[in-house]
């Protein structure tokens, strides 16, 4: 059993080992552990910093955010660490276990939950764009698994402000199907689902699963061998993404054959909840926290993914 703290620590050390020294494991311990409660809001959150005298470049911090106490069983790891006047015990909730793949019903439902929260609660996300606008072309992907894929005219299909999704993806070096002067009319009749790269098929699955019927993919919605079409369509990129309802980004895929979904270790994304006991001269206070790994680590990993290595990407 491992909590999110241990997972992040091991991942961080593995990254240092790959970049610096194969014998880092013999140098990093013992770890120095410090907590920062100097901020005025320390009762709702505080930082925990891990460092090492043996490895100068090792520096890992995590934020502990307080959560409301709620009923539920927890498995407590029989390890406690004294940090200043703080007693720390890590617990892993047994009520929820992430799926082993992002291509799962659990992830689909979570996506719908986030999307619903966005559309119902975020004023900025619901700000109306001025006027109405539609892409030149869109893919009508239908709503069911066996519905045909048809290239349609955007201005005629987006009636009553129907939403559309966009796809951001890395083409890669492999030859992929694309719209050309000699096949554009065929695409208006229909496109065989099996001929599409995996990333596009996954994006169609995502669009259908959240109730979006129309999808924009650059390779199929811009005539690739027409300089005139490219010039017109590229001039409208800002409008395209501004009026789109959601953007599906295949961030980790280095080619169209890798897809949007990945297998994973559930422990790496499991929310780690901890019980902390603050000890004062005349009293003790106990609170439950959720551990949030250092934001810079997540952000850096995101920026290092293949899609974000492109010259420009939305």
C-alpha positions in Angstrom: 0.0 0.0 0.0 1.3 3.4 -0.9 -0.2 6.9 -0.5 0.1 9.9 -2.8 3.0 11.3 -0.8 5.1 8.2 -1.3 4.2 8.0 -4.9 5.2 11.6 -5.6 8.4 11.1 -3.6 9.5 8.0 -5.5 8.6 9.6 -8.9 10.7 12.7 -8.0 13.6 10.6 -6.9 13.4 8.4 -10.1 13.5 11.6 -12.2 16.6 12.8 -10.4 18.2 9.4 -10.8 17.6 9.5 -14.6 19.0 13.0 -14.9 21.9 13.0 -12.5 23.2 9.9 -10.7 22.4 6.2 -10.6 23.5 6.0 -6.9 21.2 8.8 -5.7 19.3 6.3 -3.5 22.3 6.0 -1.3 22.8 9.7 -0.9 19.3 11.1 -0.5 18.5 9.6 3.0 17.9 10.8 5.6 15.4 13.3 4.4 14.9 16.7 6.0 11.3 17.5 6.7 10.0 21.0 7.4 6.6 22.6 7.5 5.6 26.2 6.9 2.7 27.5 8.9 3.7 31.1 8.8 0.9 32.2 6.5 -2.3 33.6 8.0 -4.3 30.8 6.4 -2.2 28.0 7.9 -5.3 26.6 9.6 -6.8 25.8 6.2 -3.6 24.9 4.4 0.1 24.7 4.9 3.2 23.5 3.1 5.5 20.5 3.8 9.0 20.6 2.3 11.3 17.6 1.9 15.0 18.1 1.1 18.3 16.3 1.5 21.8 17.3 2.5 23.2 14.5 0.3 21.5 15.6 -3.0 21.5 19.4 -3.4 19.0 19.3 -6.3 16.4 17.4 -4.3 13.6 19.6 -3.2 9.9 18.5 -3.0 7.0 20.4 -1.5 3.4 19.5 -1.0 0.4 21.5 0.1 -2.0 20.2 2.8 -5.5 21.6 2.3 -8.1 21.1 5.0 -11.2 19.2 4.1 -14.5 18.9 5.9 -14.8 15.9 8.1 -17.1 13.3 6.7 -18.0 9.7 7.6 -16.2 6.9 5.9 -13.7 4.2 6.6 -10.0 4.9 6.3 -7.0 2.7 6.2 -4.3 4.1 8.4 -0.7 3.4 7.6 1.1 2.4 10.8 3.8 5.1 10.4 4.0 8.5 12.1 6.5 11.2 11.6 7.2 14.0 14.1 7.4 17.3 12.3 8.1 20.1 14.7 5.1 20.0 17.0 3.1 18.2 14.4 2.1 14.5 14.4 1.4 13.2 11.0 -0.4 10.0 10.0 -1.3 9.2 6.4 -4.6 7.6 5.6 -6.0 6.3 2.3 -9.7 6.4 1.7 -11.3 3.1 0.8 -14.5 4.6 -0.6 -13.0 5.4 -4.1 -10.3 3.8 -6.1 -9.4 5.4 -9.5 -9.7 3.1 -12.6 -6.6 1.5 -14.1 -7.4 3.2 -17.4 -8.6 6.6 -18.4 -10.9 4.9 -20.9 -13.4 3.9 -18.3 -16.9 4.6 -17.2 -15.5 6.2 -14.0 -13.5 8.7 -16.0 -16.4 9.4 -18.3 -18.7 10.2 -15.4 -16.0 12.4 -13.8 -15.6 14.3 -17.1 -19.4 14.9 -17.2 -19.3 16.0 -13.6 -16.5 18.5 -14.2 -18.3 19.8 -17.4 -21.5 20.2 -15.5 -19.8 22.1 -12.8 -18.1 24.3 -15.4 -21.3 25.1 -17.2 -23.4 25.7 -14.1 -21.0 27.4 -11.8 -18.2 29.2 -13.8 -19.3 32.7 -14.9 -16.2 33.2 -17.1 -16.8 29.9 -18.9 -20.4 30.9 -19.6 -19.7 34.4 -20.9 -21.5 34.8 -24.2 -19.4 35.4 -27.3 -20.6 38.4 -29.3 -23.0 37.4 -32.1 -23.0 34.0 -33.8 -20.4 32.2 -35.8 -19.8 28.7 -37.2 -16.7 27.0 -38.7 -16.7 26.4 -42.4 -16.8 22.6 -42.0 -17.4 20.2 -39.1 -17.7 16.5 -38.7 -21.1 15.2 -37.8 -20.2 12.2 -35.6 -23.7 11.4 -34.5 -24.7 10.4 -31.0 -24.4 6.6 -31.1 -21.6 4.1 -31.7 -22.5 3.1 -35.2 -23.6 6.5 -36.5 -21.8 7.5 -39.7 -19.1 10.2 -39.8 -20.0 12.9 -42.3 -18.3 16.2 -43.2 -20.9 18.9 -43.1 -21.3 22.7 -43.6 -20.9 24.4 -40.3 -23.3 27.3 -40.9 -26.2 25.0 -41.9 -25.8 22.3 -39.2 -25.3 24.5 -36.1 -28.9 25.6 -35.7 -30.2 26.8 -32.3 -26.6 27.4 -31.2 -25.7 23.7 -31.1 -22.3 23.2 -29.6 -19.2 21.8 -31.3 -15.9 20.4 -30.0 -12.4 20.9 -31.3 -9.5 18.5 -31.2 -5.9 19.5 -30.5 -3.5 16.7 -31.5 0.0 15.9 -32.7 0.0 14.5 -36.2 3.3 12.7 -35.9 5.4 11.4 -38.8 2.9 8.7 -40.1 0.8 9.4 -43.1 -2.8 10.1 -42.0 -6.0 10.5 -43.8 -6.8 14.2 -44.7 -9.1 16.3 -46.8 -7.8 17.1 -50.3 -9.3 18.5 -53.4 -9.8 15.0 -54.9 -11.7 13.5 -51.9 -13.5 16.4 -50.2 -16.8 15.5 -51.9 -16.4 11.9 -50.8 -16.1 13.1 -47.2 -19.4 14.9 -47.5 -21.0 11.5 -48.3 -19.3 9.8 -45.3 -16.0 8.7 -43.8 -15.2 5.2 -42.7 -14.7 5.2 -38.9 -12.1 2.4 -39.2 -9.9 4.5 -41.5 -9.4 7.2 -38.9 -6.3 7.3 -36.6 -6.9 6.1 -33.0 -6.6 9.6 -31.6 -9.5 10.8 -33.8 -11.6 7.7 -33.0 -11.0 8.4 -29.3 -12.0 12.0 -29.7 -15.2 11.0 -31.4 -15.9 8.7 -28.5 -15.3 11.5 -26.0 -17.6 13.9 -28.0 -20.4 11.4 -28.2 -20.1 10.5 -24.5 -20.6 14.1 -23.4 -23.4 14.7 -25.9 -21.6 16.7 -28.5 -22.6 15.8 -32.1 -20.2 18.1 -34.0 -16.4 17.9 -34.0 -13.6 19.9 -35.7 -10.4 18.2 -36.7 -8.0 20.3 -38.7 -6.9 17.5 -41.1 -10.4 16.8 -42.2 -12.0 20.3 -42.0 -9.3 22.2 -43.9 -8.4 21.2 -47.5 -4.8 20.3 -47.0 -3.6 20.8 -50.6 -5.4 24.1 -51.2 -3.4 27.2 -50.3 -6.5 29.4 -50.6 -8.5 27.2 -48.2 -5.6 27.1 -45.7 -5.2 30.9 -45.8 -8.9 31.5 -45.1 -9.2 28.8 -42.4 -6.0 29.7 -40.6 -7.2 33.3 -40.3 -10.2 32.2 -38.3 -8.4 30.0 -35.7 -9.1 32.4 -32.8 -12.8 32.4 -33.7 -12.8 28.6 -34.1 -11.6 28.0 -30.5 -13.5 30.9 -29.0 -16.9 29.7 -30.2 -16.2 26.0 -29.5 -17.9 24.5 -26.5 -14.9 22.3 -25.4 -11.4 21.4 -26.7 -10.3 17.8 -26.5 -6.5 17.7 -26.2 -4.6 14.5 -26.9 -1.7 15.9 -24.8 0.3 12.7 -24.3 0.1 11.3 -27.8 3.1 11.7 -30.1 1.2 10.5 -33.2 -2.3 9.9 -34.3 -2.0 6.2 -33.5 -1.5 6.6 -29.8 -5.0 7.8 -28.8 -6.4 9.9 -26.0 -6.6 7.2 -23.2 -3.9 5.7 -21.1 -3.4 2.9 -18.6 -2.2 4.0 -15.2 -1.4 3.0 -11.7 -4.5 4.1 -9.6 -2.3 4.8 -6.6 -0.6 7.6 -8.5 -3.8 9.6 -8.7 -5.5 8.5 -5.6 -6.4 11.4 -3.3 -4.4 11.0 -0.1 -6.2 12.2 3.0 -4.3 12.7 6.2 -5.2 13.3 9.9 -3.0 15.9 11.6 -2.8 16.6 15.3 -1.6 20.1 16.2 -0.1 20.1 19.7 -0.2 23.3 21.8 0.9 23.8 25.4 -2.6 23.5 26.8 -4.6 21.8 24.1 -4.6 19.6 21.0 -6.5 20.1 17.7 -7.1 17.5 15.1 -8.0 18.2 11.4 -8.2 16.2 8.2 -6.3 17.4 5.1 -6.0 16.4 1.5 -2.4 16.3 0.2 -1.8 18.2 -3.0 1.6 17.6 -4.7 3.7 20.6 -5.7 1.9 22.4 -8.5 5.1 23.0 -10.5 5.7 19.2 -10.9 2.3 18.7 -12.5 2.6 21.8 -14.6 6.1 20.8 -15.8 5.0 17.3 -16.7 2.1 18.8 -18.7 4.3 21.1 -20.6 6.8 18.3 -21.4 4.1 16.2 -23.2 4.4 15.8 -27.0 1.4 18.0 -27.9 2.9 21.0 -26.0 6.2 20.7 -27.8 4.5 21.9 -31.0 5.2 25.3 -32.4 1.7 26.5 -31.5 -1.2 24.6 -30.0 -4.4 25.4 -28.2 
